[in-house]
Amino acid sequence: MRNLSRSRGASGFTLVEILAVIAILGLLVSLAVPAITKARASGNARACQSNLRQISQLLQSYVDNRNKGRWPKESGIKFLLILAEKDEVRGESLDIFVCPGTDDVTWVDDADPTPGTGFADWDNLEPGCISYAGRDNRNFPLNKNRLDEEVIAADDNDGRPNHEHITNYVYADSRTSQADVSDFSGELEEGLDYIPVGPDSPHEGLAKLLVDY
């Protein structure tokens, strides 16, 4: 009897017990994945806001120190990429032009992932190499006395949202904010789950931006 008892004890888990453990693990994973996804999205949105804030700060520095107090005369992405054109930003720092919530990169050819090659040719920029829309300065010149009210850049949401539900944007004084798609549900095309940027945007500040140039 002692030998029989020892044999049963050494046999390990039963099939039912193993299946129960697998079911519990599956449940835990199913509960954890949405939380992880939400945390990642939140982190991407914060990193994106940091990018926009840096872009605004660098533009202000360029205006004050190198451009005699004048904001860029260019519009759209050129309004922002003047920082690369004038070597205010270079190398790995060019990543500030890419929203971490997208798959965008600043180069054109994956075989040559040199940062910034997507906008090395100033006259033939690659809009897909930047994730942000810039000020439409031709139609909406900046009011220098109201920089705290002037939106100069935002998630471009070009054919897809940079982030789920929200759009980040930044004012000329480097203050960032967000617009939630739920606040414009009655003003968006049916089925559209993001806020368009550009002249057709229902958001007053985003309507003063250009996705292209």
QUITACOR-V727277 format. One record per residue. N is the residue number from 1. PHI is phi in whole degrees, 0 to 359 (999 if undefined). PSI is psi in radians with two decimals (NA if undefined). NEAR is the number of other C-alpha atoms within 10 Angstrom. Layout:
# QUITACOR-V727277
<<N & PHI & PSI & NEAR> <N & PHI & PSI & NEAR>>
This chain:
# QUITACOR-V727277
<<1 & 999 & -0.64 & 6> <2 & 296 & -0.70 & 6> <3 & 294 & -0.73 & 7> <4 & 297 & -0.75 & 8> <5 & 298 & -0.74 & 9> <6 & 296 & -0.65 & 10> <7 & 295 & -0.74 & 11> <8 & 293 & -0.64 & 9> <9 & 291 & -0.52 & 9> <10 & 273 & -0.05 & 8> <11 & 286 & -0.16 & 8> <12 & 79 & -2.75 & 10> <13 & 286 & 2.59 & 10> <14 & 278 & 2.88 & 9> <15 & 301 & -0.68 & 9> <16 & 297 & -0.73 & 9> <17 & 294 & -0.71 & 11> <18 & 297 & -0.76 & 12> <19 & 296 & -0.65 & 12> <20 & 296 & -0.73 & 12> <21 & 297 & -0.76 & 12> <22 & 299 & -0.73 & 12> <23 & 296 & -0.71 & 12> <24 & 295 & -0.77 & 12> <25 & 298 & -0.71 & 12> <26 & 298 & -0.69 & 12> <27 & 295 & -0.76 & 11> <28 & 298 & -0.73 & 11> <29 & 296 & -0.76 & 11> <30 & 297 & -0.53 & 11> <31 & 282 & -0.57 & 11> <32 & 281 & -0.62 & 11> <33 & 302 & -0.84 & 11> <34 & 300 & -0.67 & 11> <35 & 294 & -0.71 & 11> <36 & 295 & -0.75 & 11> <37 & 298 & -0.76 & 11> <38 & 295 & -0.72 & 12> <39 & 295 & -0.69 & 12> <40 & 295 & -0.75 & 13> <41 & 297 & -0.71 & 16> <42 & 295 & -0.72 & 15> <43 & 295 & -0.70 & 14> <44 & 297 & -0.71 & 18> <45 & 296 & -0.70 & 22> <46 & 293 & -0.73 & 15> <47 & 296 & -0.64 & 16> <48 & 296 & -0.77 & 27> <49 & 300 & -0.68 & 25> <50 & 297 & -0.73 & 17> <51 & 302 & -0.86 & 21> <52 & 297 & -0.68 & 28> <53 & 296 & -0.76 & 22> <54 & 296 & -0.72 & 16> <55 & 301 & -0.79 & 23> <56 & 297 & -0.76 & 23> <57 & 296 & -0.72 & 16> <58 & 292 & -0.65 & 17> <59 & 296 & -0.75 & 25> <60 & 297 & -0.71 & 19> <61 & 296 & -0.75 & 14> <62 & 298 & -0.77 & 20> <63 & 299 & -0.83 & 15> <64 & 287 & -0.69 & 13> <65 & 259 & -0.39 & 11> <66 & 233 & -0.24 & 12> <67 & 237 & 0.43 & 13> <68 & 54 & 0.65 & 9> <69 & 80 & 0.08 & 13> <70 & 262 & 2.31 & 14> <71 & 285 & 2.74 & 18> <72 & 306 & 2.40 & 20> <73 & 280 & -0.27 & 14> <74 & 290 & 2.88 & 17> <75 & 234 & 2.87 & 25> <76 & 64 & -2.46 & 24> <77 & 294 & -0.45 & 27> <78 & 294 & -0.53 & 26> <79 & 301 & -0.62 & 23> <80 & 273 & -0.75 & 24> <81 & 284 & -0.02 & 26> <82 & 303 & -0.46 & 19> <83 & 295 & -0.63 & 18> <84 & 282 & -0.71 & 19> <85 & 300 & -0.65 & 16> <86 & 264 & 0.21 & 11> <87 & 62 & 0.47 & 10> <88 & 284 & -0.45 & 16> <89 & 225 & 2.41 & 19> <90 & 207 & 2.96 & 14> <91 & 59 & -2.47 & 11> <92 & 297 & -0.41 & 11> <93 & 294 & -0.28 & 12> <94 & 295 & -0.21 & 19> <95 & 297 & -0.25 & 20> <96 & 295 & -0.28 & 22> <97 & 273 & 0.04 & 26> <98 & 242 & 2.17 & 21> <99 & 284 & 2.24 & 25> <100 & 293 & -0.17 & 21> <101 & 276 & -0.02 & 21> <102 & 241 & 3.05 & 14> <103 & 262 & 0.24 & 11> <104 & 295 & 2.61 & 16> <105 & 223 & 2.79 & 24> <106 & 271 & 0.02 & 25> <107 & 250 & 2.94 & 20> <108 & 263 & -0.79 & 18> <109 & 252 & 2.09 & 11> <110 & 297 & -0.36 & 8> <111 & 286 & -0.28 & 7> <112 & 223 & 1.32 & 9> <113 & 282 & 0.96 & 13> <114 & 278 & 2.11 & 15> <115 & 305 & 2.33 & 19> <116 & 90 & -0.04 & 25> <117 & 293 & -0.35 & 17> <118 & 290 & -0.33 & 21> <119 & 228 & 0.56 & 23> <120 & 287 & -0.58 & 16> <121 & 266 & 1.80 & 11> <122 & 300 & -0.52 & 13> <123 & 272 & -0.19 & 8> <124 & 223 & 1.12 & 9> <125 & 289 & 2.67 & 18> <126 & 259 & 1.76 & 18> <127 & 303 & -0.48 & 19> <128 & 288 & -0.10 & 19> <129 & 266 & 0.15 & 21> <130 & 221 & 2.45 & 28> <131 & 263 & 0.07 & 27> <132 & 237 & 2.62 & 31> <133 & 264 & 2.55 & 31> <134 & 246 & 2.98 & 29> <135 & 301 & 2.35 & 33> <136 & 276 & 1.42 & 28> <137 & 285 & -0.32 & 19> <138 & 291 & -0.77 & 12> <139 & 265 & -0.38 & 10> <140 & 225 & 1.25 & 13> <141 & 303 & 2.47 & 15> <142 & 294 & 2.39 & 21> <143 & 269 & 1.89 & 11> <144 & 295 & -0.33 & 13> <145 & 271 & -0.04 & 8> <146 & 225 & 0.75 & 11> <147 & 298 & -0.44 & 15> <148 & 285 & -0.11 & 14> <149 & 245 & -0.03 & 16> <150 & 260 & 1.94 & 20> <151 & 285 & 2.27 & 26> <152 & 242 & -0.23 & 31> <153 & 198 & 2.71 & 32> <154 & 198 & 2.89 & 29> <155 & 309 & 2.35 & 30> <156 & 281 & -0.42 & 28> <157 & 49 & 0.66 & 20> <158 & 284 & 1.59 & 18> <159 & 83 & -0.13 & 8> <160 & 197 & 2.68 & 14> <161 & 284 & 2.43 & 19> <162 & 295 & -0.59 & 26> <163 & 223 & 2.69 & 20> <164 & 288 & 2.16 & 16> <165 & 78 & -0.61 & 15> <166 & 244 & 2.70 & 21> <167 & 233 & 2.18 & 25> <168 & 274 & 2.52 & 22> <169 & 212 & 2.88 & 26> <170 & 223 & 2.50 & 28> <171 & 269 & 2.92 & 21> <172 & 294 & -0.32 & 25> <173 & 268 & 0.21 & 18> <174 & 78 & 0.15 & 23> <175 & 279 & 2.28 & 17> <176 & 258 & 2.75 & 18> <177 & 208 & 3.12 & 14> <178 & 223 & 2.58 & 15> <179 & 243 & 2.30 & 16> <180 & 260 & 2.35 & 14> <181 & 300 & -0.50 & 19> <182 & 295 & -0.42 & 14> <183 & 283 & -0.18 & 13> <184 & 234 & 0.34 & 16> <185 & 303 & -0.65 & 16> <186 & 282 & -0.16 & 10> <187 & 250 & 0.00 & 13> <188 & 259 & 2.70 & 18> <189 & 300 & 2.56 & 12> <190 & 302 & 2.27 & 8> <191 & 89 & -0.18 & 7> <192 & 282 & 2.16 & 12> <193 & 251 & 0.38 & 17> <194 & 211 & 2.84 & 25> <195 & 270 & 2.09 & 30> <196 & 293 & 2.65 & 25> <197 & 245 & 2.41 & 27> <198 & 123 & -2.96 & 23> <199 & 300 & -0.38 & 16> <200 & 265 & 0.11 & 13> <201 & 287 & 2.44 & 17> <202 & 284 & -0.20 & 17> <203 & 270 & 2.15 & 17> <204 & 303 & -0.76 & 13> <205 & 290 & -0.71 & 21> <206 & 290 & -0.42 & 30> <207 & 289 & -0.25 & 18> <208 & 265 & 0.26 & 26> <209 & 245 & 2.85 & 30> <210 & 235 & 2.38 & 25> <211 & 283 & -0.57 & 27> <212 & 255 & -2.44 & 20> <213 & 207 & NA & 16>>
